[in-house]
Amino acid sequence: MSLKFYLGASGSGKSSKLEEDIIARSIAEPDRQFILVVPDQFTMQTQKEVVLRHPRHGIMNIDVQSFGRLSHRIADETGRSDRLILDDTGKNLVLRKVAAAIRDDLPTIGSSLGCTGYIHEVKSVISEFEQYGIGPDDIDKLIDFTEGKPFLKGKLKDIKRVFEEMEKFCGGRYITKEEKYDLLAEGIRKSEKLKGSIIAFDGFTGFTPVQNRVITEMLKTCSEVWMSIIMPPEELESYRSADADHRLFSLSMKTMHSMEQLCADAGCDRLPDEEIFGDPVKRYTGKRALSTLEAGIFREEKICYENDPSDEIKLFVAQDPKAELKEVFLRIKEMTLTGGYAYRDIAVATGDMERYIPYVEEMSAKYGIPVFTDYSRKLDMNPFAEYIRSILECVVMDFSYETVMHFLKTGLTGIEASDADRMENYLIAAGVRGARNWKQAFTRVPDYLRNMDSFVDDGEEMKPSVKAMLELNAIREKIWDMISPIYEVRKGTTADKITETLYDVIESHGISGKLGEFAKRFKASGDVVRSKEYEQIFKKICELLEQIHSLLEGEEMELDEYLEILQAGIDEITIGVLPLDVDRVLIGDMERTRFKPIKVLFLMGINDGVVPKSNSSGGLISDLDREFLVKSGFALAPTPRQQMFIQRLYLYHVMTRPSELLVLSYSRMDSAGKSVRPSYLLSHIKRLFPKIKEADSADRSLLDEIPDGSADRLMIARMLSTYAARVIDDEEKKLLFTLLSEEKRRGEAAYVHLVERAFIQYASHPLSDKAVSLLFGNKLKISISRLQAFAECPYKHYLLYGMKLAERETGSFESVDKGSVFHWILEQFGRMLEDEGNDWGSVTDEMADRMLDKLMADAAGEFGAAFLYQDKRTAYQVERMRRILKRSILSMAFQASRGLFIPKGYEVIFNRELKVPDGHNILLRGKIDRLEVFDDGKNCYVKVMDYKSGKKEFSFKDLYYGTQMQLPLYLDEAVRMIKKQDPDKNVVPAALFYFLLKDPFFEEKDSGDKDTALKKKMRPNGRFSDEAQVLHALDTDPGKESLAVKMEINKGGECSARSGVMSRYEMDSMLEFAGKKMDETGCEILKGEIPVRPFEKACEYCPFKDACPMDKRIKGFGALKAELSDKQARELICNKKKEGADE
């Protein structure tokens, strides 16, 4: 019964000495039991080291254990408790149950218990109390100590109450993980095997109070207890003689003090310590720079290495974490190729694995470096976890589109991916949601399915749309059959019943077998880590379901609450994979990962908050609370200040692991592009090594990126691009030609493809006559919108009207063609006025409201949009549409009352043949929103108006380039129609306008009163004739500025330059130009012209970007820029109509 320490600096060989002594004693005393206790994650590696070190390579009387494994071993000998062990998930469930029952009795934390993550925080505090041996009675003492801290006192009182209720619930049935140490301590007292044994502890930086209880029993039971402590013997006295809290080895000193106190209390002897001295330490014999790092980092004594340390310590900076990891992999590749290192000689450590994990797999594959990532994976995005979550969400969220598709895309439903895609298109287009719609057959046929019928002959036995609906309903039935059992237990049931139903669903769908198949596929592809994950996941989740069933049996629960509990449990599950004993680079966390003897270590992320890690905010017990409770005499988890010093010990330990080379790195920005500061560790390193050189990964040339002399085709393509841009240096040019020669030798086709792609130049090639005929037909029916679409971009026209591409149809408010709704209501409003014998000038506010109420209701049925009223958001948008319509109607009524034009027709349809080459026929079909005339007995003046729900201004420039032919063509056709109806009448084109459907606001900058300002904003914009009769007919009393049209009268009684007036000659010229432009555009369509030639900003809102080859980096691509101003275009169109038309 004695205690002995093995003291030494990191790398001094204390662990080796301890293992050698165990082996020597085990050989000399074969009947004595030797147990080496190490942290959980170190057991396998330590066991391997002991076996290799043993001269017989066998350890019959030596056992390598962790605390957890030792407790099982002792329980097997002395008898197991029949109480079940609660893990973190089980504890969460118990706390949730007991806290809900006493919520009203918890004045401080009760109101927050329902908040996401709050139960987890309560659990963390209770677990901490148990870990540090603080029971409910001890909490009373803490409460007394916090007399002057009412909020902290209230929290502790509530925590004590929850703690007591949890203990009552567990009773004799359950035991927590922390309480296992008490059982272990009790078992050690009873154990016969441990009597007279020697127990050694290695790899621990300290122990908690409950672990100390176990060690106390070991001291009383075992013959000897040995411990390795990171403490340079030469510094031991300085730590004993002064307050050492802030010093590097303060945690080691505290551990020694507590062990010596336990030894004294147990009445045990103190054996002489094994002190392993070294200057330098054993690991760094002949390594002066690394030896200086070990002896000087975080020490009070200032030492300095005057030489360049780059042979043993290197430093580099990268732009971001991805670039940093890339540089690490490139250096590893160089070392293994030219430095004589094996992959297993190299390790990578960091303080934040989450920062680099997303890029590890990509870099490993790219550079051919085998790695093992020591990282406990959460179950986020695992197919089985998502399957369970989504099947419950389907019912909780009433079969919303998002939840159903989430379920289908887990890959475990048995629904083919193509069928899932078809169902997704239908759900979006038809706006299907709600269990009521899923129970019965889908009947709504969206437009995209109806359009399929136009591609087949009338003689087909079954229309494609009908066939598609039958297939979709078959898929619907499969989905409903899978989810319906969960739907049946959505209300008025218990947690255990829901769990049983869910388990039955999982079993009936054969999920275990499907996960097994996934595991086999990953294993076959060499992805052992993911294979192991899929092998474990089914068991892990089934254990969670068993806990929920056991702990919440008989508790009534709604499905949404059950889902929340299940999600909390899934969040607690992690999947760990043991490292493979093969030649791989180990990548791990600097605190968690056990790095075996290595030659090279890369320590990444030397940034503030990463290395060392940032301290937590304290959780339910804040950082300030912890600092206050330190004085209470009770041991708790380290305060932020204490944790900062402990972090330095971890840093010291990890930086002294490599025996030959340490490479440090940091980044300038994080993955989100935000600037980040380097860690304070960097300043310590530069103080120790003032001549250390800081490399920049951005300085690495393309040549340096191919350390093995070979390059992938992406690399060659990049080099070709720099060559084509004439920015390549001679060295890289020589390398490029060498690589191209090698690529040509490997395969001519690949070589040609690479070179062609590097020097590619875009050139448009028209469609053949046959292709034009097949795509468009010989008798082409087009609209003005289609002609304008061609002018905006011929390739967009080809995709839209030739290939029949279309945006996905969506059954939502946003998908409704609001413009069509506006047009339909305004047309019907005009007709209702005529039917009632009223005109536009007589419309009143009450009349507008009455008629709009009816028309809005009729529109919902007309456009199949009754679902627009399904929620508050869409209801608001519908109400906004109504407000815009009312504002527009009243504005048009006011404008009509000021003028003499009267409506001639609404939504007036016309057909017109274009002048195109023989053998072809193009019929233009159009619809004029509003046609008005004014007949003075001598002339008939014509005005057309087009409604627009967005911003639109008439532009001569756009007309010249063909993107705005609509109004001139409408006016020209209206004149023709009226002339045809009355050949003797002199028909005069008078005006063309866009009327913008909007609901403008009165702003402070607006002059005049509010009503006048709004009337000005609602005036139509366009062009009108300067003839006196026309001006009078537009506004009989304009004054200085008309409120009916944009017309200002100057002092001379004429329209100002800001008015939209045109001469009769200009008006005729404009109509003639529009007609010729229309014919020209039609001819280009028939010629098969499909160049990628967007007009100005046509690409910005183009829905076909993913299908378009446009790439501005390639020569030949580019937008068509308007070289003319609006004024220049007007002059070409109106003053020189022949030249303008010819152009």
Secondary structure, 3 states (H helix, E strand, C coil): CEEEEEEECCCCCHHHHHHHHHHHHHHHCCCCCEEEECCHHHHHHHHHHHHHHCCCCCCCCEEEECHHHHHHHHHHHHCCCCCEEECHHHHHHHHHHHHHHCHHHCCCCHHHCCCCCHHHHHHHHHHHHHHCCCCHHHHHHHHHHCCCCHHHHHHHHHHHHHHHHHHHHHCCCEEECCCHHHHHHHHHHHCCCCCCCEEEECCCCCCCHHHHHHHHHHHHHCCEEEEEEECCHHHHHHHHCCCCCCCCCHHHHHHHHHHHHHHHHCCCEECCCEEECCCCCHHHCCCHHHHHHHHHCCCCCCCCCCCCCCCCEEEEEECCHHHHHHHHHHHHHHHHHHCCCCHHHEEEEECCHHHHHHHHHHHHHHHCCCEEEECCEECCCCHHHHHHHHHHHHHHCCCCHHHHHHHHCCCCCCCCHHHHHHHHHHHHHHCCCCHHHHHCCCCCCCHHHHHHHHHCCCCCCCCHHHHHHHHHHHHHHHHHHHHHHHHHCCCCEEHHHHHHHHHHHHHHCCHHHHHHHHHHHHHHCCCHHHHHHHHHHHHHHHHHHHHHHHHCCCCEECHHHHHHHHHHHHHHCEECCCCCCCCCEEEEECCCCCCCCEEEEEEECCECECCCECCCCCCCCCHHHHHHHHHHCCCCCCCHHHHHHHHHHHHHHHHCCEEEEEEEEEECECCCCCECCECHHHHHHHHHCCCCCEEEHHHCCCHHHCCCCCCCHHHHHHHHHHHHCCCCCHHHHHHHHHHHHHHHHHCHHHHHHHHHHHCCECCCCCCCHHHHHHHHCCEEEEEHHHHHHHHHCHHHHHHHHHCCCCCCCCCCHHHCCHHHHHHHHHHHHHHHHHHCCCCHHHCCHHHHHHHHHHHHHHHHHHCCCHHHHCCHHHHHHHHHHHHHHHHHHHHHHHHHHHCCCEEEEEEEEEEEECCCCCCCEEEEEEEEEEEEEEECCCEEEEEEEEEECCCCCCCHHHHHCCCCCHHHHHHHHHHHHHHHHCCCCEEEEEEEEEEECCCCCCCCCCCCCHHHHHHHHCCCEEEEECCHHHHHHHCCCCCCECCCCCCEECCCCCECCCCCEECHHHHHHHHHHHHHHHHHHHHHHHCCCCCCCCECCCCCCCCCHHHCCCCCCCECCCCECCCCCHHHHHHHHHHCHHHHHHC
